[in-house]
Amino acid sequence: MLDTSREPLPATDAPAEEPRGCLFALSQPPLMIFLGVIGCLLLIAAVHDLFVL
């Protein structure tokens, strides 16, 4: 239901927090280490499949 009260809203001194997107997530070191390890494993597997019997 629509709030029609005339009471003043509480004032907040803190600025509104900006939303964090995908670039913020990719800047985190643990995530980049994890993605690097997975990427290296995929690269090793691909090279193995191409060049080794």
C-alpha positions, 0 to 999 in steps of 0.5 A, a space after each residue: 500500500 502507498 505510504 501517505 504519511 507526512 512524517 519527515 524521512 530520516 536524514 542520512 549523512 552517508 552517500 549512496 553506495 555505488 553498485 559494483 560490477 563485473 570489473 570490480 569482481 575481476 580485479 580481485 586477486 583470488 579470482 584472477 589466480 583461480 582463472 589463471 590456473 584454470 586457463 593454464 590447465 586448459 592450455 596444457 590439455 590443448 597442447 597435449 592433445 595437439 602435439 603428443 600422441 
